[in-house]
Amino acid sequence: MVNLLKGIFWFPKKLLRPGSILWVPILFLLGILVTFGVVFYLAAKTEVILTLRPKIVEKSLVFRIDDKLSQIDTENKVLPARSISAQVSGSRSAAATGKKTVGEKAKGEVTIYNRTDSVKKFNAGTILIGPGKLEFSLDTEAKVASKSPDPVSHTDHWGEGKASITALDIGAQYNIAAGSQFSFENLSTSAFSAENQVAFLGGTSRQITVVAKEDQEKLLADLTKELNQKAKTELESKISAEENLALTTLTTEVKVRKFDHEVAEEVSDLTLNLTIENQVLVFKRDDLLQLALGVLTPEEIGRLEIDKEQSQFEISPTTQSSSLGFVAKLKMVFRPKVDQAAIVEKIKGTSLASAQRYLSQLDSVKTVKIITSPGFFKVLSWLPFKKENIMVSVVTE
């Protein structure tokens, strides 16, 4: 060591003698280098990210789901499923839009005239027709005497009888003036008639806002839609990332439906309290991909492995909705099989350039990214010697 240092440094020999002060910085420098080497061996970590060129395979697959199965039925293309449910409640108000005319019926008294030779009995409810063809009915039974001759004038006196009548409908138009003439429905006016001596009173009408049937139907539809969305969110929270809701199997059951007002009630606003329960079947995403792999040919797959995270599918119901059947349009992403352990064994303890060159030549590798941590180890441009400190991950484009 002394001879080597004498060849490198121009310091006088006496400075390199044992016990010389020059050994202090040399030993300090050597200590730093040794420490740095030990720390690099133990602490340096490298992540290798390989981006591979994928192979895309698109397939359509008809399958069914069944919550009574526990495993995939490959032969019949049936996936196991499980049923989940969510019960949600809510309330909603809306303005009433129905219109209704309300009021009182006009009442009065008439004198009934009988021009026949027989006593006439009129039952309660008998219809009388007044001015403007307005209709009234007798409140009670009425008997009217027959006509009688006058011995002095030798003329007939008509039989008369008093009776109370009520308008068949509400409204001020039934408040008719005194002296109005009435006829009887289905009876000749030459035989029977009536007249009021006093004007009729009490007939009124006004328009009010009431609950229409359409108001209840619309409120029910709007709140059901809102709660269905709320229930869907709750259902989604009950499944894992590896599961899918088969929304076409969704059923909705109304548990509580209570309107605070019924149809035709006078009110400005209508409120509905509603509780529904949604039930739906759930199947595993991996089960569908596994079923799809079973229908692919060796030529389509080759020596590739499926990238489940990148693979996608869309499902729609078949024409036979009662069979719980679906059509899946799959876009499956495949990538070459990579022996990560073998790669780590190959690149450990090699230079960054050598590792980069080797990795770039691997089959289907598009890009290579090497990340060293902590960052100050980058100056060495060297990979860790411990295989435990190298991690290889694979992604597809």
KEKE-3310 file (N, C-alpha, C; in steps of 0.2 Angstrom, whole numbers, plus 5000, padded with zeros to 4 digits):
npx = (5004:5010:5020:5012:5005:5016:5019:5009:5007:5016:5021:5033:5044:5044:5032:5024:5027:5024:5012:5012:5003:4996:4990:4977:4967:4967:4963:4951:4944:4944:4936:4924:4921:4920:4909:4899:4899:4894:4881:4875:4874:4865:4854:4851:4839:4830:4818:4811:4802:4793:4786:4775:4770:4754:4742:4727:4711:4695:4679:4663:4651:4639:4631:4624:4618:4617:4611:4611:4622:4639:4651:4659:4650:4656:4653:4639:4640:4637:4638:4642:4632:4628:4615:4611:4604:4596:4589:4580:4575:4564:4558:4547:4541:4528:4519:4501:4491:4478:4461:4445:4428:4419:4405:4388:4372:4357:4341:4323:4306:4291:4276:4265:4255:4241:4232:4224:4211:4213:4221:4238:4253:4270:4286:4300:4314:4310:4312:4312:4311:4318:4320:4331:4334:4338:4340:4331:4327:4314:4313:4306:4292:4278:4260:4247:4232:4218:4211:4196:4179:4172:4157:4151:4158:4159:4171:4186:4196:4213:4222:4233:4249:4262:4279:4296:4311:4328:4343:4351:4364:4379:4381:4378:4370:4358:4351:4337:4324:4309:4293:4297:4295:4291:4294:4289:4300:4297:4283:4268:4266:4254:4247:4253:4263:4274:4278:4288:4285:4294:4311:4325:4338:4355:4364:4380:4397:4414:4432:4444:4461:4466:4472:4477:4475:4486:4495:4499:4504:4515:4523:4526:4533:4544:4551:4553:4563:4573:4576:4579:4592:4599:4598:4606:4618:4621:4621:4632:4642:4642:4649:4664:4679:4681:4669:4653:4638:4623:4613:4602:4595:4589:4577:4563:4554:4541:4540:4535:4522:4516:4505:4502:4490:4475:4468:4458:4457:4457:4471:4487:4500:4508:4514:4525:4530:4541:4547:4558:4564:4578:4584:4597:4607:4624:4640:4656:4670:4681:4677:4669:4679:4687:4678:4677:4690:4690:4684:4692:4704:4720:4728:4724:4727:4741:4757:4753:4748:4733:4729:4721:4717:4718:4709:4692:4674:4657:4640:4625:4607:4600:4588:4579:4573:4569:4577:4589:4599:4614:4623:4640:4652:4668:4684:4699:4714:4730:4747:4764:4771:4781:4795:4799:4807:4818:4823:4827:4837:4846:4850:4854:4867:4873:4879:4870:4868:4871:4860:4849:4851:4850:4836:4829:4830:4821:4807:4793:4794:4792:4796:4808:4810:4820:4821:4830:4832:4838:4839:4852:4860:4861:4872:4881:4877:4873:4866:4857:4865:4859:4846:4833:4831:4827:4814:4803:4791:4776:4768:4755:4753)
npy = (4994:5006:5007:5009:5021:5029:5029:5036:5048:5064:5067:5069:5055:5055:5059:5048:5039:5026:5032:5044:5060:5061:5049:5050:5057:5048:5036:5040:5043:5031:5024:5031:5027:5013:5012:5018:5009:4998:5003:5005:4991:4986:4995:5001:5002:4996:4999:4991:4994:4987:4990:4983:4977:4975:4961:4962:4954:4952:4947:4940:4934:4923:4921:4915:4919:4913:4912:4901:4893:4888:4888:4890:4885:4879:4871:4874:4887:4896:4907:4909:4918:4931:4937:4954:4967:4983:4994:5009:5026:5040:5057:5068:5083:5092:5104:5104:5102:5100:5105:5110:5113:5120:5122:5129:5122:5129:5133:5132:5135:5129:5131:5118:5114:5105:5099:5089:5076:5068:5065:5069:5061:5065:5058:5059:5067:5068:5076:5093:5105:5120:5138:5141:5127:5122:5110:5104:5095:5087:5088:5081:5069:5074:5078:5082:5090:5086:5094:5106:5110:5126:5132:5144:5152:5142:5137:5128:5125:5124:5110:5112:5112:5113:5113:5109:5112:5107:5113:5103:5104:5114:5132:5149:5152:5145:5152:5157:5170:5176:5170:5161:5149:5131:5114:5097:5083:5072:5074:5081:5098:5104:5097:5096:5108:5120:5134:5147:5158:5165:5171:5160:5156:5154:5147:5145:5145:5141:5140:5128:5123:5106:5089:5080:5065:5063:5071:5063:5052:5057:5062:5050:5043:5052:5052:5039:5036:5044:5038:5025:5028:5032:5020:5012:5017:5013:4999:4997:5000:4989:4979:4972:4977:4968:4964:4964:4973:4966:4974:4973:4963:4970:4973:4981:4984:4991:4996:5005:5017:5033:5045:5062:5068:5064:5060:5073:5081:5097:5106:5115:5109:5093:5079:5065:5051:5038:5021:5010:4994:4988:4975:4965:4955:4949:4946:4939:4948:4942:4929:4929:4933:4921:4912:4916:4914:4901:4898:4902:4899:4890:4896:4909:4913:4908:4909:4918:4929:4934:4951:4956:4969:4978:4973:4974:4974:4974:4972:4966:4962:4947:4942:4934:4938:4933:4922:4926:4929:4935:4945:4947:4958:4957:4964:4959:4960:4954:4949:4945:4931:4934:4930:4936:4933:4927:4937:4946:4939:4939:4953:4958:4967:4972:4984:4999:5002:4990:4982:4989:4987:4973:4971:4978:4970:4960:4949:4957:4969:4986:4998:5003:5006:5012:5014:5020:5020:5026:5042:5047:5036:5035:5040:5030:5022:5009:4993:4985:4973:4963:4953:4954:4967:4972:4975:4970:4976:4974:4982:4985:4994)
npz = (5000:5004:4995:4983:4986:4986:4972:4967:4974:4976:4987:5000:5006:5020:5024:5022:5031:5044:5056:5051:5048:5036:5034:5040:5032:5021:5027:5031:5019:5013:5022:5020:5007:5009:5017:5009:4999:5007:5011:4998:4994:5003:5004:4991:4979:4965:4952:4939:4925:4912:4897:4887:4870:4867:4863:4855:4857:4851:4856:4856:4867:4873:4888:4904:4920:4937:4953:4961:4958:4962:4956:4940:4926:4913:4902:4899:4899:4910:4924:4941:4953:4965:4975:4980:4990:4993:5004:5003:5008:5006:5004:4995:4988:4979:4969:4969:4955:4951:4947:4953:4954:4967:4978:4983:4982:4975:4983:4985:4985:4976:4968:4963:4949:4945:4932:4929:4931:4942:4957:4960:4963:4967:4968:4979:4972:4960:4944:4939:4927:4924:4920:4906:4904:4916:4929:4943:4958:4967:4985:4994:4995:4986:4986:4975:4973:4962:4948:4950:4948:4946:4953:4952:4942:4932:4928:4928:4943:4945:4953:4967:4975:4987:4987:4991:4982:4975:4967:4955:4953:4958:4959:4955:4944:4946:4955:4953:4947:4955:4950:4940:4927:4928:4922:4921:4920:4906:4907:4902:4899:4898:4907:4919:4929:4936:4948:4955:4968:4976:4974:4971:4982:4988:4979:4974:4968:4966:4960:4965:4970:4969:4973:4959:4950:4942:4948:4959:4952:4945:4955:4962:4951:4949:4962:4964:4954:4959:4971:4966:4960:4971:4978:4969:4970:4983:4982:4973:4982:4990:4983:4977:4969:4959:4955:4946:4943:4938:4930:4923:4929:4939:4952:4958:4973:4981:4997:5007:5004:5005:5003:5008:5005:4998:4981:4974:4985:4993:4992:4992:4990:4988:4997:4997:5005:5003:5003:4996:4990:4982:4972:4966:4954:4956:4948:4946:4938:4934:4933:4921:4912:4913:4908:4895:4890:4889:4877:4868:4855:4853:4844:4845:4857:4860:4867:4877:4890:4899:4902:4914:4920:4910:4901:4894:4895:4888:4893:4888:4889:4883:4870:4876:4890:4902:4905:4911:4903:4894:4883:4880:4875:4872:4875:4875:4882:4879:4884:4882:4891:4905:4913:4928:4938:4932:4925:4935:4940:4930:4928:4940:4949:4937:4925:4922:4909:4902:4908:4902:4889:4888:4892:4883:4872:4874:4870:4863:4870:4872:4878:4891:4908:4920:4937:4950:4968:4984:4976:4975:4972:4958:4952:4952:4941:4941:4945:4959:4969:4976:4974:4980:4981:4968:4958:4946:4935:4924:4911:4899:4884)
capx = (5000:5014:5023:5007:5004:5022:5019:5003:5008:5023:5023:5040:5043:5044:5025:5020:5029:5019:5011:5011:4997:4993:4985:4971:4962:4967:4959:4944:4941:4943:4930:4918:4920:4917:4902:4895:4898:4889:4875:4873:4873:4860:4849:4849:4833:4828:4811:4811:4795:4793:4780:4774:4766:4749:4738:4720:4707:4688:4675:4656:4650:4632:4631:4619:4621:4613:4613:4611:4628:4644:4656:4658:4648:4659:4649:4633:4641:4633:4642:4639:4631:4625:4610:4612:4599:4597:4582:4581:4569:4565:4551:4547:4534:4526:4513:4495:4489:4471:4456:4439:4423:4415:4400:4382:4366:4352:4335:4318:4299:4287:4269:4264:4248:4238:4226:4220:4205:4216:4226:4245:4259:4277:4291:4306:4319:4307:4315:4309:4316:4317:4323:4338:4334:4342:4337:4330:4323:4310:4317:4302:4286:4272:4254:4244:4225:4215:4207:4189:4175:4169:4150:4149:4161:4159:4178:4190:4202:4218:4224:4239:4253:4268:4285:4303:4316:4335:4346:4355:4371:4380:4382:4374:4365:4352:4347:4332:4320:4302:4289:4299:4290:4295:4290:4291:4303:4293:4276:4265:4265:4247:4244:4257:4268:4276:4280:4290:4283:4300:4317:4329:4344:4360:4368:4387:4402:4421:4437:4449:4466:4465:4476:4475:4478:4492:4500:4502:4508:4521:4527:4529:4538:4550:4554:4556:4569:4578:4578:4583:4599:4602:4599:4611:4625:4622:4622:4639:4646:4642:4652:4671:4681:4681:4662:4649:4631:4619:4608:4595:4591:4587:4570:4561:4548:4539:4539:4530:4521:4511:4504:4499:4483:4472:4465:4453:4458:4459:4478:4492:4506:4507:4520:4525:4535:4542:4553:4559:4570:4581:4588:4601:4612:4631:4644:4663:4673:4686:4673:4668:4686:4689:4674:4679:4697:4689:4681:4697:4708:4727:4731:4722:4731:4748:4761:4752:4744:4728:4730:4714:4716:4717:4703:4686:4668:4651:4635:4618:4603:4598:4581:4575:4575:4567:4582:4594:4605:4617:4628:4646:4656:4674:4690:4703:4721:4735:4754:4769:4773:4787:4798:4802:4813:4824:4825:4830:4843:4850:4852:4857:4874:4876:4878:4863:4868:4870:4853:4845:4852:4847:4829:4826:4830:4816:4801:4787:4796:4792:4800:4811:4811:4823:4821:4834:4831:4837:4841:4860:4864:4861:4879:4885:4874:4874:4860:4859:4868:4854:4840:4828:4831:4825:4807:4801:4783:4775:4762:4754:4751)
capy = (5000:5012:5008:5011:5028:5033:5030:5040:5055:5066:5069:5066:5049:5055:5060:5042:5034:5025:5037:5051:5063:5060:5043:5052:5058:5043:5031:5043:5042:5023:5023:5033:5022:5006:5013:5019:5002:4993:5006:5003:4984:4985:5000:5003:4998:4997:4996:4990:4994:4985:4992:4977:4978:4970:4958:4963:4949:4954:4941:4940:4928:4923:4917:4916:4919:4909:4913:4895:4890:4890:4888:4891:4880:4880:4868:4878:4895:4899:4910:4909:4925:4931:4942:4959:4971:4989:4998:5016:5029:5047:5061:5073:5087:5095:5108:5101:5105:5098:5110:5108:5118:5118:5128:5127:5122:5134:5130:5136:5132:5130:5128:5113:5114:5099:5101:5083:5075:5064:5067:5066:5060:5066:5055:5063:5066:5070:5081:5098:5109:5128:5142:5139:5120:5121:5105:5104:5089:5087:5086:5076:5067:5079:5076:5088:5088:5086:5101:5106:5115:5132:5132:5151:5154:5136:5136:5123:5127:5119:5108:5115:5109:5116:5108:5111:5108:5109:5112:5097:5106:5120:5138:5155:5152:5142:5157:5160:5175:5174:5170:5157:5143:5124:5109:5091:5079:5067:5075:5086:5105:5105:5093:5098:5113:5123:5141:5149:5164:5168:5169:5155:5158:5149:5144:5148:5141:5143:5135:5127:5118:5100:5084:5077:5058:5064:5073:5057:5047:5060:5062:5043:5042:5056:5050:5032:5037:5047:5033:5020:5030:5031:5012:5009:5019:5009:4993:4997:5001:4983:4975:4973:4980:4963:4961:4968:4972:4964:4979:4971:4959:4974:4973:4986:4983:4997:4994:5010:5023:5036:5052:5066:5070:5060:5063:5078:5085:5104:5107:5118:5105:5086:5076:5058:5047:5032:5017:5005:4989:4986:4968:4964:4949:4951:4941:4941:4950:4936:4923:4930:4932:4914:4908:4918:4911:4894:4898:4905:4894:4890:4901:4916:4915:4907:4909:4925:4929:4940:4957:4957:4976:4982:4970:4977:4971:4977:4966:4968:4956:4943:4943:4930:4942:4929:4917:4929:4928:4941:4945:4950:4960:4957:4967:4956:4962:4949:4951:4940:4929:4937:4927:4941:4930:4926:4944:4949:4935:4941:4960:4960:4968:4974:4991:5002:5002:4983:4980:4992:4983:4966:4971:4981:4964:4954:4949:4962:4975:4992:5003:5000:5012:5009:5019:5019:5024:5033:5045:5049:5031:5035:5042:5024:5019:5001:4990:4982:4966:4959:4952:4956:4974:4973:4974:4970:4976:4974:4985:4985:5000)
capz = (5000:5005:4988:4978:4987:4984:4965:4965:4976:4975:4994:5002:5009:5027:5025:5021:5036:5049:5061:5047:5048:5029:5034:5043:5027:5017:5030:5031:5012:5012:5026:5017:5001:5011:5020:5004:4996:5011:5011:4992:4994:5008:5003:4985:4976:4958:4949:4931:4922:4905:4893:4882:4865:4868:4857:4857:4854:4852:4856:4858:4871:4876:4894:4909:4927:4941:4960:4964:4956:4966:4952:4933:4922:4907:4896:4898:4899:4916:4929:4948:4955:4971:4976:4985:4990:4997:5005:5004:5009:5005:5003:4990:4988:4973:4969:4966:4949:4949:4948:4955:4956:4973:4980:4986:4978:4976:4986:4984:4985:4970:4968:4958:4947:4942:4927:4927:4935:4947:4962:4957:4968:4964:4972:4980:4967:4953:4940:4937:4922:4925:4914:4903:4905:4923:4932:4950:4960:4973:4991:4997:4991:4985:4983:4972:4971:4955:4946:4953:4944:4950:4952:4950:4935:4928:4926:4933:4947:4945:4959:4969:4981:4988:4987:4991:4977:4976:4961:4954:4953:4961:4955:4956:4939:4949:4959:4948:4949:4957:4944:4934:4926:4928:4919:4924:4915:4904:4908:4897:4902:4898:4913:4926:4929:4943:4948:4961:4970:4979:4971:4974:4984:4990:4974:4973:4965:4965:4958:4970:4968:4972:4971:4953:4950:4938:4952:4963:4948:4943:4961:4963:4946:4951:4968:4963:4950:4963:4976:4962:4959:4978:4979:4965:4973:4989:4979:4971:4988:4993:4979:4977:4962:4955:4954:4942:4944:4932:4931:4919:4934:4945:4953:4963:4977:4985:5004:5010:4999:5009:5001:5014:5003:4992:4975:4974:4991:4992:4995:4987:4989:4990:4999:4996:5008:5000:5004:4991:4990:4976:4972:4959:4955:4955:4946:4946:4932:4932:4930:4914:4908:4913:4903:4888:4889:4887:4870:4863:4852:4855:4839:4847:4864:4859:4873:4880:4896:4899:4906:4917:4922:4904:4897:4895:4892:4889:4893:4887:4889:4876:4868:4881:4896:4908:4906:4914:4898:4892:4878:4882:4870:4876:4872:4879:4881:4880:4884:4883:4898:4907:4919:4931:4943:4928:4923:4940:4941:4924:4928:4946:4949:4931:4924:4920:4901:4901:4909:4897:4882:4888:4893:4876:4867:4876:4865:4863:4875:4868:4882:4897:4912:4926:4943:4956:4974:4984:4970:4974:4969:4951:4950:4950:4935:4943:4948:4966:4969:4980:4970:4984:4980:4962:4957:4939:4934:4917:4909:4892:4881)
cpx = (5004:5018:5018:5006:5010:5022:5014:5005:5015:5025:5030:5039:5042:5036:5021:5023:5024:5018:5011:5004:4993:4988:4978:4966:4962:4962:4952:4940:4940:4937:4924:4916:4917:4910:4897:4893:4893:4882:4871:4870:4866:4853:4847:4844:4832:4822:4812:4804:4796:4786:4780:4769:4760:4746:4731:4715:4700:4684:4668:4654:4643:4633:4625:4622:4615:4615:4613:4618:4634:4651:4654:4655:4650:4655:4643:4634:4637:4638:4638:4637:4628:4620:4612:4606:4600:4590:4584:4575:4570:4558:4552:4540:4534:4520:4507:4493:4481:4466:4449:4434:4419:4410:4394:4377:4360:4345:4329:4311:4295:4280:4267:4257:4247:4232:4223:4215:4207:4221:4233:4250:4265:4281:4296:4311:4316:4310:4311:4314:4314:4320:4330:4339:4338:4337:4337:4327:4319:4314:4313:4296:4281:4266:4250:4237:4223:4212:4200:4186:4173:4162:4147:4151:4160:4165:4181:4195:4207:4220:4231:4242:4259:4273:4292:4307:4323:4338:4350:4362:4372:4381:4376:4369:4358:4348:4342:4327:4313:4298:4291:4295:4295:4290:4293:4294:4298:4285:4274:4264:4258:4243:4247:4262:4269:4278:4283:4288:4289:4306:4321:4335:4349:4365:4374:4392:4409:4426:4442:4455:4466:4471:4473:4478:4485:4497:4503:4506:4515:4526:4530:4534:4545:4554:4557:4562:4574:4581:4581:4590:4602:4603:4605:4618:4626:4624:4629:4644:4647:4646:4660:4673:4681:4674:4658:4642:4628:4613:4601:4591:4588:4579:4569:4554:4547:4537:4534:4529:4515:4511:4500:4492:4481:4469:4459:4452:4460:4466:4482:4498:4504:4514:4520:4531:4535:4548:4553:4565:4572:4585:4591:4605:4619:4635:4651:4666:4677:4683:4671:4674:4688:4685:4676:4686:4696:4686:4687:4702:4716:4730:4729:4726:4738:4751:4760:4748:4739:4730:4723:4712:4714:4711:4697:4680:4662:4646:4629:4613:4601:4590:4576:4577:4574:4573:4589:4600:4607:4622:4634:4650:4663:4680:4696:4711:4726:4742:4758:4770:4780:4789:4802:4808:4819:4827:4829:4837:4849:4853:4855:4865:4877:4875:4871:4863:4867:4863:4848:4845:4849:4839:4826:4826:4825:4810:4796:4788:4796:4797:4802:4812:4814:4824:4825:4833:4836:4841:4849:4864:4864:4868:4883:4883:4875:4868:4862:4861:4863:4848:4833:4826:4829:4818:4806:4793:4782:4768:4761:4752:4744)
cpy = (5006:5013:5011:5019:5032:5034:5035:5048:5057:5068:5066:5060:5049:5056:5053:5037:5033:5030:5044:5054:5062:5054:5044:5053:5052:5037:5034:5042:5035:5021:5025:5029:5015:5007:5014:5013:4998:4996:5004:4996:4983:4989:5002:4998:5000:4994:4996:4990:4993:4987:4987:4979:4972:4967:4959:4957:4951:4948:4943:4934:4928:4919:4919:4917:4916:4910:4907:4891:4892:4890:4888:4885:4881:4877:4872:4885:4898:4901:4910:4917:4925:4937:4947:4963:4978:4992:5005:5020:5037:5050:5066:5077:5090:5099:5104:5105:5104:5104:5107:5113:5116:5124:5125:5126:5126:5130:5134:5132:5134:5128:5124:5113:5108:5101:5095:5082:5070:5067:5064:5066:5060:5063:5060:5062:5067:5076:5086:5102:5116:5131:5140:5131:5118:5116:5105:5097:5090:5084:5080:5074:5073:5076:5082:5086:5089:5093:5100:5111:5120:5133:5139:5153:5148:5135:5131:5127:5122:5116:5110:5112:5112:5111:5111:5108:5111:5108:5106:5098:5113:5126:5143:5155:5149:5146:5161:5165:5172:5174:5165:5151:5136:5119:5102:5086:5073:5068:5081:5093:5107:5102:5095:5104:5116:5130:5143:5156:5168:5166:5164:5158:5152:5146:5148:5143:5144:5138:5134:5122:5112:5095:5080:5070:5059:5067:5068:5053:5050:5060:5055:5042:5045:5053:5043:5032:5039:5042:5027:5022:5030:5024:5009:5011:5015:5002:4992:4997:4994:4977:4976:4975:4974:4960:4966:4967:4971:4968:4977:4966:4963:4974:4978:4985:4989:4994:4999:5016:5027:5044:5056:5068:5065:5064:5067:5082:5092:5105:5111:5113:5098:5083:5068:5055:5040:5028:5011:5000:4987:4979:4967:4958:4952:4945:4944:4942:4944:4930:4923:4930:4925:4910:4910:4915:4904:4893:4900:4899:4895:4896:4908:4918:4914:4906:4916:4924:4935:4945:4959:4965:4979:4979:4973:4973:4975:4971:4970:4961:4953:4945:4939:4933:4937:4923:4920:4928:4935:4940:4949:4952:4962:4960:4964:4958:4956:4952:4945:4938:4931:4933:4932:4939:4930:4932:4947:4946:4938:4948:4962:4961:4970:4981:4993:5001:4994:4980:4983:4989:4977:4966:4974:4975:4959:4955:4954:4968:4981:4997:5000:5007:5009:5015:5017:5023:5022:5036:5046:5043:5031:5037:5036:5021:5011:4999:4986:4975:4961:4959:4954:4964:4977:4971:4975:4970:4977:4977:4985:4992:5002)
cpz = (5000:4998:4983:4979:4985:4976:4963:4967:4976:4982:4996:5006:5017:5029:5025:5026:5041:5054:5057:5048:5041:5029:5036:5037:5022:5020:5030:5024:5011:5016:5023:5011:5003:5014:5014:5000:5000:5010:5004:4991:4997:5006:4996:4982:4969:4956:4942:4929:4914:4902:4887:4876:4866:4862:4859:4853:4856:4851:4858:4862:4874:4882:4899:4916:4932:4949:4964:4962:4961:4962:4945:4930:4915:4901:4894:4898:4904:4921:4936:4949:4962:4971:4981:4985:4994:4997:5007:5005:5008:5004:4998:4990:4981:4973:4966:4960:4947:4950:4949:4957:4962:4974:4983:4981:4980:4979:4985:4985:4979:4972:4962:4956:4943:4938:4925:4932:4941:4951:4959:4963:4965:4970:4973:4975:4960:4950:4938:4932:4922:4919:4912:4904:4911:4926:4940:4952:4967:4979:4994:4993:4991:4982:4981:4970:4964:4954:4949:4949:4949:4948:4950:4943:4930:4925:4931:4937:4947:4952:4961:4975:4981:4989:4987:4986:4978:4969:4961:4954:4956:4957:4956:4950:4941:4953:4954:4951:4951:4950:4938:4934:4926:4925:4922:4918:4913:4905:4904:4901:4902:4904:4919:4924:4936:4942:4955:4962:4973:4975:4975:4976:4986:4985:4973:4970:4965:4963:4963:4967:4972:4970:4965:4954:4947:4943:4956:4958:4946:4949:4962:4958:4948:4957:4968:4959:4954:4968:4972:4961:4966:4980:4975:4968:4979:4987:4977:4977:4992:4989:4979:4970:4957:4953:4949:4943:4937:4932:4928:4924:4940:4946:4959:4967:4982:4992:5008:5005:5003:5006:5007:5012:4998:4987:4977:4981:4990:4996:4989:4985:4991:4991:4999:5000:5005:5002:4999:4992:4984:4977:4966:4960:4953:4953:4946:4939:4930:4930:4923:4910:4907:4908:4896:4886:4886:4880:4865:4861:4854:4850:4841:4853:4863:4866:4877:4886:4896:4904:4908:4918:4915:4900:4899:4892:4893:4889:4892:4887:4882:4875:4873:4888:4903:4910:4909:4909:4896:4886:4880:4876:4873:4872:4876:4877:4883:4880:4884:4890:4900:4913:4923:4936:4938:4926:4928:4941:4936:4925:4934:4946:4942:4930:4921:4912:4899:4902:4904:4891:4882:4888:4886:4871:4868:4871:4867:4868:4870:4872:4888:4901:4918:4931:4949:4962:4980:4978:4969:4972:4962:4948:4948:4944:4936:4946:4954:4965:4972:4975:4973:4983:4973:4960:4949:4938:4927:4916:4902:4890:4882)
residu = (MET:VAL:ASN:LEU:LEU:LYS:GLY:ILE:PHE:TRP:PHE:PRO:LYS:LYS:LEU:LEU:ARG:PRO:GLY:SER:ILE:LEU:TRP:VAL:PRO:ILE:LEU:PHE:LEU:LEU:GLY:ILE:LEU:VAL:THR:PHE:GLY:VAL:VAL:PHE:TYR:LEU:ALA:ALA:LYS:THR:GLU:VAL:ILE:LEU:THR:LEU:ARG:PRO:LYS:ILE:VAL:GLU:LYS:SER:LEU:VAL:PHE:ARG:ILE:ASP:ASP:LYS:LEU:SER:GLN:ILE:ASP:THR:GLU:ASN:LYS:VAL:LEU:PRO:ALA:ARG:SER:ILE:SER:ALA:GLN:VAL:SER:GLY:SER:ARG:SER:ALA:ALA:ALA:THR:GLY:LYS:LYS:THR:VAL:GLY:GLU:LYS:ALA:LYS:GLY:GLU:VAL:THR:ILE:TYR:ASN:ARG:THR:ASP:SER:VAL:LYS:LYS:PHE:ASN:ALA:GLY:THR:ILE:LEU:ILE:GLY:PRO:GLY:LYS:LEU:GLU:PHE:SER:LEU:ASP:THR:GLU:ALA:LYS:VAL:ALA:SER:LYS:SER:PRO:ASP:PRO:VAL:SER:HIS:THR:ASP:HIS:TRP:GLY:GLU:GLY:LYS:ALA:SER:ILE:THR:ALA:LEU:ASP:ILE:GLY:ALA:GLN:TYR:ASN:ILE:ALA:ALA:GLY:SER:GLN:PHE:SER:PHE:GLU:ASN:LEU:SER:THR:SER:ALA:PHE:SER:ALA:GLU:ASN:GLN:VAL:ALA:PHE:LEU:GLY:GLY:THR:SER:ARG:GLN:ILE:THR:VAL:VAL:ALA:LYS:GLU:ASP:GLN:GLU:LYS:LEU:LEU:ALA:ASP:LEU:THR:LYS:GLU:LEU:ASN:GLN:LYS:ALA:LYS:THR:GLU:LEU:GLU:SER:LYS:ILE:SER:ALA:GLU:GLU:ASN:LEU:ALA:LEU:THR:THR:LEU:THR:THR:GLU:VAL:LYS:VAL:ARG:LYS:PHE:ASP:HIS:GLU:VAL:ALA:GLU:GLU:VAL:SER:ASP:LEU:THR:LEU:ASN:LEU:THR:ILE:GLU:ASN:GLN:VAL:LEU:VAL:PHE:LYS:ARG:ASP:ASP:LEU:LEU:GLN:LEU:ALA:LEU:GLY:VAL:LEU:THR:PRO:GLU:GLU:ILE:GLY:ARG:LEU:GLU:ILE:ASP:LYS:GLU:GLN:SER:GLN:PHE:GLU:ILE:SER:PRO:THR:THR:GLN:SER:SER:SER:LEU:GLY:PHE:VAL:ALA:LYS:LEU:LYS:MET:VAL:PHE:ARG:PRO:LYS:VAL:ASP:GLN:ALA:ALA:ILE:VAL:GLU:LYS:ILE:LYS:GLY:THR:SER:LEU:ALA:SER:ALA:GLN:ARG:TYR:LEU:SER:GLN:LEU:ASP:SER:VAL:LYS:THR:VAL:LYS:ILE:ILE:THR:SER:PRO:GLY:PHE:PHE:LYS:VAL:LEU:SER:TRP:LEU:PRO:PHE:LYS:LYS:GLU:ASN:ILE:MET:VAL:SER:VAL:VAL:THR:GLU)
# end
